[in-house]
Amino acid sequence: MATRHKTTQEPPVELPVGFNAWLLDCVPVADCATCQSEWRKLNACKKAGKIALAARHATAVRDHAGGGHS
């Protein structure tokens, strides 16, 4: 019995309204160069529609700001 593969592309997954806001929620430390750099990268990725990459930067801000910045 041959396996049949579907050759059409599935429509994109629609996330719940507000999910990206929750995913990207973070507060950079105002006087921390690392937090500010990650924040700028987060916003650039968000503007370009690269939400997965923006989420990585948001995680970096949360981890850095929450763990004591240096």
C-alpha positions as CSV (number, residue, x, y, z in Angstrom):
1,M,0.0,0.0,0.0
2,A,1.5,3.3,-1.1
3,T,1.5,6.3,1.3
4,R,-0.1,9.3,-0.2
5,H,1.4,12.7,0.7
6,K,-0.5,15.8,0.8
7,T,1.1,18.4,-1.5
8,T,-0.9,21.5,-0.6
9,Q,0.3,24.0,1.9
10,E,-1.7,24.3,5.1
11,P,-2.9,27.8,6.0
12,P,-0.9,29.6,8.6
13,V,-1.8,29.0,12.3
14,E,-3.6,31.9,13.8
15,L,-2.6,32.5,17.4
16,P,-5.2,33.9,19.9
17,V,-5.5,37.7,19.9
18,G,-3.0,39.1,22.5
19,F,-0.7,36.1,22.5
20,N,2.2,38.0,20.9
21,A,1.8,40.7,23.5
22,W,2.0,38.2,26.3
23,L,4.9,36.4,24.6
24,L,6.9,39.6,24.1
25,D,6.0,41.2,27.5
26,C,9.2,42.4,29.2
27,V,10.6,45.5,30.8
28,P,14.3,46.3,30.1
29,V,16.4,47.9,32.9
30,A,16.7,51.6,31.9
31,D,20.4,52.0,32.5
32,C,21.6,48.5,31.3
33,A,23.3,48.4,27.9
34,T,22.5,44.7,27.5
35,C,18.8,45.1,28.2
36,Q,18.5,48.1,25.9
37,S,20.3,46.2,23.1
38,E,18.0,43.2,23.4
39,W,15.0,45.6,23.6
40,R,16.0,47.3,20.3
41,K,16.5,43.9,18.6
42,L,13.1,42.7,20.0
43,N,11.4,45.7,18.5
44,A,13.2,45.4,15.1
45,C,12.2,41.7,14.9
46,K,8.6,42.4,16.0
47,K,8.3,45.1,13.3
48,A,9.7,42.7,10.7
49,G,7.2,40.0,11.7
50,K,9.8,37.7,13.1
51,I,7.9,36.9,16.3
52,A,9.9,33.7,17.2
53,L,13.2,35.7,17.1
54,A,11.6,38.6,18.9
55,A,10.5,36.2,21.7
56,R,14.1,35.1,22.1
57,H,15.1,38.7,22.7
58,A,12.2,39.2,25.1
59,T,13.3,36.1,27.1
60,A,16.9,37.6,27.2
61,V,15.5,40.9,28.6
62,R,13.4,39.0,31.2
63,D,16.3,36.8,32.2
64,H,18.8,39.6,32.3
65,A,16.6,42.1,34.0
66,G,15.3,39.6,36.5
67,G,18.7,38.2,37.4
68,G,20.4,41.4,38.2
69,H,22.0,43.3,35.3
70,S,25.7,43.9,34.9
